[in-house]
Structures are given as structure tokens and as C-alpha cells.
Amino acid sequence: MADGNEQPPSYKDVPEESGPPPPTYPADIGAEEARPVMNGSEPPPSYDSLFGRIKDARTEHGNGFNFIKALVSILAAAIGGIVCVVCVGVIMAFPIAQLVIGLQNQDNCKINEKIPLFLIVSGGCGIAAGLLQVFDQMCCKETNGEETKSKCPLLGFILHVLNIFCFAWFICGNVWVYKAHKTVQYDDPDSDLFCGKLVYLFSFWSITAVYIIIGSTCFIGCCCVCCVQLFA
């Protein structure tokens, strides 16, 4: 029977068979730092809600133009992923439609057989460029701090060459499609001026839509600059 006043043995007196001694920490480490971190013991990260960020922006900027800019930035960040997916879907749907319509109407445009070819090549190049761009963004980008570098310089070079070719092919399509605009016929398949209505109008509006988008972008950009200059 052990004496009740007997002190427990120190760690040095514990035989080696009993297992390794408990970990020791330097004396200058605080209690919080010395406490071992257990799995799952850390609280989950907290995130500001969308309404909380809007409220903070209103408190910081008031109700003026700066608050509107901050609000637009917050909403753009919140729905940016959804908008990105929708835009990619729309952008990829357009060249697929070009490719399908061009292939289905290869021999249906006597006024200029290059018009269906324009759709086929434009659609194929658009699909290839879109897929390569997505692959480059997802798999070939590495971020070092605030700087983003490409791990596939050859892929970037291919994209540049493909974009240059698409631009040159777009100019050729302008010549072929707009040249036939005043003389094309849709009703007489035996005429040398005949072209399928779908293939020609789709080619025409494919080109015209590019100019509409460029003009609209320039107009909106100029309006935004003017608004910033007026309300800044």
C-alpha cells in the first residue's frame, strides 16, 4: 500500500516501455500558441453577406454616385459566375449554329458558293477558339501573388494566330455577303443569283451583328465616361 504523501514519479523515472513522454513547449510560447490544434477544432470561416456588404458600402459612400459604383461592383461580383456561364453558352451556341447551317447549305447558294463556306470556317474557328480559351483559363494559368502567368505559351501563340485568321476571314465574308446583298434571289433555285434564304440572311446578320455590338459598346463606353466626368 503506497503512502498517501508519496510524490508521483517524474517523467525521467518512467520506464521507456510506458511510451514516449508528452510534448514539451518552450517557456516563451503563450498558452494559446502552445495548445495543440485538433482536427475540426477551428471555427468555420465567416463571410459577409451580400446585404451586409451593400450596407457597409452605403455607410461608407452615402447615397451618391460612389455608392452606385460600389453597388454595381458588389452585384457584379455576386452574379459574375452565373453571367460568365451564360455568356460562354451563348458564345459557343453561335459558332455551332454557323457550322451546322453552313454544312446543311453547302450547295444551296449559287450566287456565291463561298458564303456557306464562310459560315463553316467561321463556326469551326469560333468553336476551336472558345474551347482553347476555356482550356487556357482553367488549366494553363498560374497565379503568383497578383501576377498571372500562362504555363502554355504555345497555346497562347496558337490563339493569337487563330484570332488573326478569324479577323481576315471575317473581312472576306464582308466582301462576299455584302456584294450579293442587292442582287440575291430567294425564290428561283435555277437562277444564278439564287441563295437559300436561311444561309444568306444568317451570314448577313452574323456580320452585321458584329458591327452593331461594336457600335453599342463604343456608345455605352462613351456614356459611362461622360457620366463619370459629370458626377465625379
Disulfide bonds with the S-S distance in Angstrom:
Cys109-Cys195 2.12
Cys140-Cys152 2.33
